[in-house]
């Protein structure tokens, strides 16, 4: 029985073990851990359920309760800050606090509105809805109250705004605060209740979780024990497998473990097999990575070699050949071509720069943009790749048309712009590596090509600069050479004139010998024939000498005329003292502050009148015919010495104070009370001497001594002494010569033309006196003017020193011709008997004659209402008479003015229907008259027709003239001028053409300008503008810079190229920011350039009114108000900053007083260099008044330096110069001046110019 029991037990045990052994580890683990997972899931489910409930409660607390409380709290804070900002704005008003409070109000009100919007979008309980509705209603009322307060404040009603705040604003704020408090309290109560519920749920969850966790732990211990014991039996096999891996058999990637079972150990063997496979895959990836690195190194080396080689190229063709050749060889292409983009203005095309495996003749030399594959690639900026196929047709390539095999067309791009295109043709398909190389080669090719083009441009600019420098040097040397040649020519002519007289004497002797030979003719026929031959030879030589002298005399006449014209236009330092005199006396005469007595005002008027007389005197002195020929009117009168001294004191005491110099005047005992002489000339000489003394003296004193001078006849000596720089002995005679100074450069320290002492010596000679000089360099100078007590008459028409050579040569030629019996050449030389000069000689006034009057026998006393009045401003009385007669014959009442100032005054008084204006006028030139006419609202509409020898047509038209006629004029031309005026006056409605592509802008411009006195045609394109111009006549055109169908320069070229349209006034009105180059280019076409900004509509209305000649008083009230504000002196000048650049302290003093009286801020600099430093420190100046002749750096150089700084591109600069040369204006404009005015400065003209430029 015991044996049977043992077998049974063994059988049961063995069966259980086998059952367990058949179970896989996975099954055991799944069974054990499955039970655990069920327990965990149960535990997790309960936990998740509880946590979900808790999370829901917390989310409800945050989203529905806490967030609402937070929004309400923020709203309350912002509302409080808003109330604080409103109170501070109304109670504490300073610019800084107002700005800060307005910003606070804007920010907090926006935050309140945002919070209200957020609250309105949330969910609420019925009670919550009531509270939030009350809150939102209160908030809206509060924001409306805020808007009302700001509206009153911005309209300047601060008191009303403060009353609103105290009367109703506080109540609205309190209601709003109360509603926010109620809402917050309700939400906080709801949040507290929800938190309590969440705490209870959490405690229940913790209890249930603890019980389940304890049960799961016990069950887990049982299951783990069962799993561990069943797994120990398989660990042996696992150990053996691991031992084999440790022995190295598993280190071989090719080793594979045989799979003998389906249990976990079989699966482990499969894992080892996969591990071996992974090792194989890793080795393959390493090989692929190595291959990629090698390809990258190849790319970098090839691209680097290509870039280095291209960087060494200096010619575009060489670089193109290198680039396409190296590229084609690298990718094994059969042929290639490289094209570079060329910009030729508006035209762009691709030009061949290099080929590979093709001769130059077989490649297309150029492509238009969009033409062929090359042109299309440049247009799109994208590469084009074609692979050959029989189905593809012909394609036009760089080498013609062919069936492509493999074609790559790639753009060369630099800085996102296509600058070139290359084309490659191959018999094979490009690999991925070759495609990468092509892309990188395209990039480095663009960099190298741009670098080479930049270097070539720099080299070209350097060559141009060098050529210009050499040309300037050559011109300077030629000018010096020409001056030397002119001097030598004068000397040669004098020598030849003497030689001619010797030849004439020889001829007379030979003629006497011939007469003696004739008496002996019967006896000696042979001797007579010989003498005849000798006489003929002598006559031939005389004729040759005469021809040579005639030619040289003509050259001398031309040179003399050029010199005379130059002197007639010359004016510099002589006008400088007069400039300050006229301005200051004008200010005193006006007596704006009413602080001068009637006597003082009378004195000021006397000063101004004397200054005007001095201006006329200077104009006379600077006339060559009077300076060099001595044709000056000397008026003998009693000259009181004290009067002369008083005049000099008044003129130079302010100068002495400004320069901090002592000015002493001593009248020695025995000096007579008066002398017989010309008072004006005496004072002119002494003022020249004193002006020089003050100019060349930096410290010390200037002294004037008056005393009797000894000699054979009674003389009076005026001695001017200074402690200035003195004059070297070798230059003491030079200073008395015209245009001569020790330093004659434009940047010399002391200015002046060198005419003052020359004129003074000639005037002294005319007065019968002398000027003597004693000077020592570095110690000062002493000039002594000695005058006779009684003026002896001097012939006014005596020959001048400079003209003496010309007269002698001319007289010698005339005498030679008279002796030869010929007069043909005499009639061809100016000044000889029978000569007809093309220039009119000046009309000279004999001594004692009355000055020329500006009155004229015209119609000024016979003008009736309704008459057509024509004002003629012309200084040529004969020509003015012709114009007067022609005007009367056409139904005009005509008034004549012989001076610019009187003409301007008549224009303001008579308001004529039209004006005929000359430019070269005395006192006030035509340019100044035009500026003041067009700056005055009462006269700017009057049409002005210019008739002058001056040829600056465009300048006149740009200032508002309707037409221009050059002198000398024929009768037909004058008839046409009157026809133009009559036609203009008969048209009541002016025509305006507007070219504006933007419809809204076009409508706005029409509304700005439109009225019943102007007919407006508006078009949107350039072509339509041309059609309109050819179909009708227009008085003015306004054009935008940006046109859609054509470039604005193309349209302007067509207009200016049409003879009937070229004088049409054009205004460019644009919002495009124009650089200096564009502005200069546009100024050649347009009378005005207006950049669209805040004030541009007013300027456009003003400019169109000028060229349409609209009467301001007839415009609508709003347009009239706009123009009145624009031209208001106070509005234009008040508070503006102006920089005066002048080395003459008198001018600075005078101009500063004038401008400060207009409430302007004035600063000054004495040199161009000082002006640059001043602008660097204070770049906010509104305008610069720039003198030209200054030390260290003259005005031209200073203006160029200012314009080189981009900050001052638009800074108005008005050039002030005492010179009056014809090309001075153009020279100043080219140097950077905005406008130009000559000294002495007329106050009205200067202010008119400043008003024009400050209004822009």
Secondary structure, 3 states (H helix, E strand, C coil): CHHHHHHHHHHHHHHHHHHHHHCCHHHHHHHHHHHHHHHHHHHHHHHHHHHHHHHHHHHHHHHHHHHHHHHHHHHHHHHHHHHHHHHHHHHCCCHHHHHHHHHHHHHHHHHHHHHHHHHHCCCCCHHHHHHHHHHHHHHHHHHHHHHHHHHHHHCCCHHHHHHHHHHHHHHHHHHHHHHHHHHHHHHHHHHHHHHHHHHHHHHHHHHHHHHHHHHHHHHHHHHHHHHHHHHHHHHHHHHHHHHHHHCCCCCCCCCCCCCCCCCHHHHHHHHHHHHHHHHHHHHHHHHHHHHHHHHHHHHHHHHHHHHHHHHCCCCHHHHHHHHHHHHHHHHCCCEEEEEEEEEECCEEEEEEEEEECCCHHHCCCEEECCCHHHHHHHHHCCCEEEECCCCCCCEEECCEEECCCEEEEEEEEECCEEEEEEEEEECCCCCHHHHHHHHHHHHHHHHHHHHHHHHHHHHHHHHHHHHHHHHHHHHHHHHHHHHHHHHHHHHHHHHHHHHHHHHHHHHHHHHHHHHHHHHCCCCCHHHHHHHHHHHHHHHHHHHHHHHHHHHHHHHHHHHHHHHHHHHHHCCCHHHHHHHHHHHHHHHHHHCCCCCCCHHHHHHHHHHHHHHHHHHHHHHHHCCHHHHCCCCCCCCCEEEEHHHHHHHHHHHHHHHHHHHCCEEEEEECCCCCCEEEECHHHHHHHHHHHHHHHHHCCCCCEEEEEEEEECCCCCEEEEEEEECCCCCCHHHCCHHHCCCCCCCCCCCCCCCCCCCHHHHHHHHHHHCCCEEEEEEECCCEEEEEEEEECCCCCCCCCCCCHHHHHHHHHHHHHHHHHHHHCCCCCHHHCCCCCCCCCCCCCCCCCCCCCCCCCCCCCCCHHHCCCCCCEEEEECCCHHHHHHHHHHHHHCCCEEEEECCHHHHHHHHHHHCCCEEEECCCCCCCCHHHHHHHHHHCCCCCCCEEEEEECCCCHHHHHHCCCCEEEECCCCHHHHHHHHHHHHHHHHCCCEEEEEECCCHHHHHHHHHHHCECCEEEEEECCHHHHHHHHHHCCCCEEEECCCCCCCCHHHHHHHHHHCCCCCCCEEEEEECCCCCHHHHHHHHCCCCEEEECCCCHHHHHHHHHHHHHCCCHHHCCHHHHHHHHHHCCHHHHHCCCEEEEECCCHHHHHHHHHHHHCCCCEEEEECCHHHHHHHHHHCCCCCEEEEECCCCCCCHHHHHHHHHHCHHHCCCEEEEEECCCCCCHHHHHHHHCCCEEEECCCCHHHHHHHHHHHHCC
